[in-house]
Amino acid sequence: VVALYIVPTPIGNLGDISSRAIEILNQVNLIACEDTRHSGRLLSHLGIKTRTTAVHDHNEREKASWIVEQLNAGGSVALISDAGTPLISDPGYHLVNFVREAGFAVIPLPGACAAITALSASGLPSDRFSFEGFLPAKEKGRADKLKALREDTRTLIFYESPHRILPSLQSIQTHLGGARKMVMARELTKTFETFLSGSVTEVLQQVESDPNQQRGEMVLMTHGAEVVEQEALPAESIETLKILCSELP
Ligand code: SAM
C-alpha cells in the first residue's frame, strides 16, 4: 500500500528500533529526515540504503506537496526525526495533515518516545498526564504557561535542554511551588541514565550543585496539583445547617 509511514527511531540506545521499523525503512522509496546527516549515521549503522530528503521546521510546508507528488507517483515514504517519535516536539505535523488531506494513508509505527519512557519509570501517577513539550525560552512565557498549569491535577511532562534546565527548574519552583513532588529523567537508555526525584526544591538543589546533572537530555515531570475534595453539600446548605444547629436547644 502506498503510504506515509511514521517511524520512531532510538532516543539513545541503538537497539531500540523495531524489526518492523527497519523493514519499512528498507522498503520505502524515500525517507524524509529532520536532518539527513544525523539520520545518515543511524541508517548506515542499520545497513539501510534508501534515498533520504530533509524535512524540517523551515521547509516542511513546501516539502509536503513534493512528498505528495512522490506518493501520487506510487512511491511510499517514511518520516523519521533525529530521535524518538516524529511529531512529538519534532517536525511532521504539517506533512501528516497535508498527506491525509491529499487522501493518502498515514501509517504509524509504535516506538521510542522520551516522554512515555520517562513517565513509565518515574513513580508519578500515570493514569492521567499532560505532555507540555518545551517550556518557553523567556521567563515571562514560562511564568504564563506554568500559572495556567498550576491547578492541573494531572502529572505534567516537560522536555528540556541543558542550557535551560536551571532557569526552567527555578520557574517551576516559583510558579508550581517548591514542595511539589517531581522527577527528572536524564539520558534515558544511555550509559548515564539517571532519575532524580524529590520535591522541586530538592531536585533543583541537586542539579545546581552537580554540573553533571545539567548535561545531556532530560525530561521533567511534576506531580499534579492536589485534588481538592469537594464538600458533599453545597456551601449554602452547610450555612443553613449551621444556623439550624445553633438555633436548636
Ligand atoms: N521526538 C522525541 C521523542 O519522541 O521523545 C523528542 C524530540 S525533542 C526535539 C528532544 C527532547 O526530548 C530533549 O530535549 C529531551 O527533553 C527529550 N529527550 C530525547 N531523548 C532523551 C533521552 N535519551 N533522555 C531524556 N530525554 C530525552
Residues whose N, C-alpha, C, O or C-beta is under 5 A from the ligand:
A	BS01	SAM	I11 G12 A83 G84 T85 P86 I88 S89 D90 A112 C113 A114 A115 Y159 E160 S161 A185 R186 E187 L188 E217 M218 V219
